[in-house]
Amino acid sequence: KETSSPSLGKDRADTVIIGGGCVGVSLAYHLAKAGLKDVVLLEKSELTAGSTWHAAGLTTYFHPGINLKKIHAYSIKLYEKLEEETGQPVGFHQPGSIRIASTPTRVDEFKYQMTRAGWHPTEQYLITPEKVQELFPLLNMDKVLAGLYNPGDGHIDPYSLTMALATGARKYGAQLNYPVQVTNLNSRSDGTWEVETPLGIIQAKRIVNTAGFWARDLGKMIGLQHPLIPVHHQYVVTSTIPEVKALKTELPVIRDLEGSYYLRQERDGLLFGPYESEEKMKLQESWVTNGVPPGFGKELFESDLDRIMEHIEAAMEMVPVLRKADIVNTIAGPITYSPDILPMVGPHQGVRNYWVAIGFGYGIIHAGGIGKYLSDWILEGEPPFDLIELDPNRYGKWTTTEYTAAKARESYGFNNIVGYPKEERFAGRPTERTSGLYDLLKSKCSMGFHAGWEQPHWFYKPGDETGYKPSFQRTNWFEPVGREYKQVMEKVGVIDLSPFGKFKVKGTDSVKLLDHLFANVVPKVGSTNISHMLTPRGKVYAELTVSQLYPGEFMLVTGSGSELHDLRWIEEKVTRDGYKVEIENMTDKMGVLSVAGPYARQVLQKLTNEDLSDGSFKFLQCKHLKLCDIAVTAVRISYTGELGWELYHRKEDSVPLYSAVMEAGQKEGIDDFGTYALNALRLEKGFRAWGAEMNCDTNPLEAGLEYFIKLNKPADFTGKQALKQIKEKGLKRRLVYLTLETDNVDPEGNESVWHNGKARTIDHVIGNTTSGCFSYGAQQSLAFAYVPTELSKVGQKLEVELLGKNYPATVIQEPLVLTEPTRMRLQRKGERPKI
């Protein structure tokens, strides 16, 4: 065990990392290795204190997400060579791991996960019960239907891993100081920080909170309430088991998903760790209200075997040799959970140069990859790839302590439940963040959760099978969504879009700011356009609609999930370049109602004296009007691609406005529609969605967004130079539009795309879908996908893998259905547009 004498060593640093668990030490190692001078890590007791030292140390390539797989893969590759690089043994075992399916639904889930694994380089196989038994001969095979096998998986000793990373960090010039407690954080007007400790003050250009279960206390010093809560996680280690000792090779790690536990070999015995149900599991709520007890470092909680008895019984049934084994050790230690189990990684909105890497439920497998990811982001000024799901700004003031506790219980208890497409979880809902229409609509529809908001997914009619019934095939909302689609295409529909992120920007430099932020031109007064913020490397950081309401006063609108993600980027640009503007976040004060469909104009015209005719209120115009004496900012735009308006208004006016619109549309047969129908409508029109067709993994040219990118405008917008180079070099892949011949299953996005996929080798997976659905207009499945340029021509035959089967797909000319403005334009020219 190494010792360290407490000292600060210096009074200035580029980056101060607070917390010496595996994540903090990994970041110090990666920053120093990349050549950043003046990296200082401060740890209040000793390295690995907190959650790291007692972790079970599991490492897996598997993750249901897209880019988190990259984090896992990087970690494993790093851990494989760390001992050689640093001379420190890390105790890395790679016997592989197997997830066990013992229900037919679970087999479907494995097929669903396999179609998402095909376009990733990591090895993953769906294996038969015979193969499962061959790899793990001690299993009772009565219930085993299949296994999901990752050969490179295993486990590592967390203490040794952290010490090896620390050795590497020091080798490259980082300073690791402990025991040094941070007692206060002061933000200075120039964006730098003063980090106070009992040994003096360090001035830092940026600080990174990697403080584990102390992260919340650190956040409080600067007025932030990080939504984190410690969970009691228990695992059990057995004495030597003769049958385990007799094996020639180490057993793979087993994850029995129905039994909700993991089990691995530990020397000649077994280590077994369950995830209890939300009723039984235990939170350390006193730490949230009163802070972590001073001096808590390498302590553990009292273990409680009664709480995990049903899991122990399930494990004994699955691995019968456990029945005779003695328990020699029970570990019960704190692990920090965020509401959705995923960590919070990146810069924080509202505070300059404050970064976080906190809330790790699986810190060991994430540590290596997150250290590299954050280090790249800090040094390059943009993330190396997209991990919006880890954005700390996905939470806001609505994430109360009660919400965090309810969600952490649910997330822990649901650790091994079936992961369906379009998954909804209901604990802690609704939050305080409900739209003005929530109470009116909640009993009439199936609500979805969007960044704290409740938003209708689809509406009930007599005879429908109501409620949330997820499935890997078409489910209870398939027909109702078709009905709502038809409603908008043939009559008129109303949808609550209040969760949109909405910002007002005004001031002397507002035009100049937006001209440099966005790749599109700045819209004229009374006009709206769709604009993209790009990263320096020319990736799509965000997509917003921009409306110039008055000279120099703008309304910016983004999706619900990217509100603070986008706001942080804009604010950073303002402070960095000193623009004189005011930005106000109007998201919670403002409601949005969209009215769309052929009769939208007829209905709204009854409520206003303003002329809504095509000649007077053109597509992409915005105006202030009164509808039934309610003030609205009306924008003629619709994500449905049909005739429609978005009506922005005070939240308290939502109910009277909705009621007036519904009343006015009785004759036209007006009705509600939800976001599932909206998705089908936008896909048929070929509209891209941020987070699917475009994000920090894609550039706007390959995403087919050239129309919105004005490379010839005078302003040198962020990403312009990079984009010119991308254009010169030519594209390697393109977004294509596919129709599919499927049966009872539709594409969702992230499925593998095959070309001549007879032999199931990775060579034949040539791309991936980004989103998809059933097209009610064409009566077949539809998807967007990225494929190599040479396979992107209209008419190209491909295959898309859904639930373990390859379905024929054809690249078609987009869009499937022309938008209403295009149809009108063609009609005026005397042509007959296709609907």
Beta strands, then each sheet from edge to edge (+ up, - down):
strand 1: 12-18
strand 2: 39-42
strand 3: 58-59
strand 4: 97-101
strand 5: 125-127
strand 6: 146-150
strand 7: 154-155
strand 8: 175-177
strand 9: 184-187
strand 10: 193-197
strand 11: 200-209
strand 12: 229-238
strand 13: 253-256
strand 14: 261-266
strand 15: 269-274
strand 16: 327-337
strand 17: 344-347
strand 18: 354-358
strand 19: 445-450
strand 20: 453-459
strand 21: 493-496
strand 22: 501-506
strand 23: 528-534
strand 24: 540-550
strand 25: 553-558
strand 26: 582-585
strand 27: 590-596
strand 28: 622-627
strand 29: 630-635
strand 30: 644-650
strand 31: 671-672
strand 32: 733-740
strand 33: 752-754
strand 34: 765-775
strand 35: 780-788
strand 36: 797-802
strand 37: 805-811
sheet 1: 8+ 2+ 1+ 11+ 10- 9+
sheet 2: 8+ 2+ 1+ 11+ 18+ 17-
sheet 3: 3+ 7-
sheet 4: 5+ 6- 4+ 13+ 14- 15+ 12- 16+
sheet 5: 19+ 20-
sheet 6: 28+ 29- 30+ 27- 21+ 31+
sheet 7: 23+ 24- 25+ 22- 26+
sheet 8: 32+ 35- 34+ 33- 36+ 37- 32+
end
